[in-house]
């Protein structure tokens, strides 16, 4: 079995370890200069921590609710409000996808903890 490492001089994990030695790989990935240069700012980290507290369903139901409210406004003859509210669905779904990605994989490889 071939083991991939980030540098040729790094020792490869032996066969007795698990198939993916995640601690070893994560340590190598976090300590790179590229990770240090591209870390998240305070505002992004704070927003992600706060939105991660919300269930992912909130964004989906918000988008569906905006579509339903848009339909109601359209059937009521209020075309301008219908178009305005109907455009909320895409940003809400996009925020939901971003939120899910942050929850699953994290947004920052470097944890500053301050």
N, C-alpha and C positions, 0 to 999 in steps of 0.2 A: 504494500500500500504506500502510495506516495503522500508525503505531507507537504503542504505548502507553507512557506514562511515568508515573512515580509522582507527579510534580508538573508543573504546567503550565509553569513557568519552566525546567524541565530541557531541555537540547537533545536533540532526537530523533536517533538514529543515522541516518546517511545510507544511501542505497540500495546503496552499494558494500560495506557491511559484511554479515556473515552475517544470515540471517533472524532469528535470535534472538541478540542480542548479550548473552550470558550474563554476561560480566564486568561490563558496565554495569548490568544488572538486579540482579545479586547485590550489587554495591557499594551500590546504592540501598536494597536490602532489609536489608542488614546494619547500615547506619548509622542506622536509624530508632530513635527513643526507645523505641518499643514493643518492639523486639528487645532493647534493652539492659535493659529492665525485666523481661522474661520469659526471661532466660537460665537455663541449667541450673546446678544446684549442683555442688559438688565430688563428692559421693557418687554422684549420677546419672551424671555424666560418667565417673567411674572405673569404675562397674559396666558402662556401655555399652562402654567401651574394652576391658574384659576379656572380656565376652561376645561381642564382635565377633570375637574371635580364634577362637571355636568355629565349625565349619561349621554351616550351618542345618539340616543333616540330623540333628544330634544331638538337637534338640528333637523332630523328627518320630519318630525311632526310639525315643526315650524314651517318647513318648506311646503308640506302638504296643506297646512292651514292657510298659507298665503295663496296657494292655488285655489283652494275652496273659496276663500274670501274674494279673490279676484273674479271667480265665476259668478258669485253672488252679486258683486258690483256690476258685472257685465249684464246679467239678466235683469238687474234693477234699472238699467239704462244709464248707469254712471260710467261711461267708457273711460274717461281720464283716470279715475281712481282705480278702475280695473287694470289698466295697463301699468300704473305705478306699483300697485300691490303685487301684480303678477311677476314683476321683475325681482322680487325678493327671493324667489325660490332658488335660483341659481347660486347667489352668494351664500345662502344658508346651507345648501348642499355642499358647496365648496369648503366652507368653514367646517362642516361636519367631517368631510374627508380628511382635511388637514388635522383636525382634532384627533381623529382615529389613528392617523399615522404617528402623531406625537405620542399617543398613549401606547401604541404597540412597539415602536422602535426608538422612541426618544428623539429629541431634536438636536441634542448637543452631545458630542463625544467627550467634551471636557466639562467636568463638574467643578465649578468654582466654589460652591458652598459658602457664599457670603451674603 
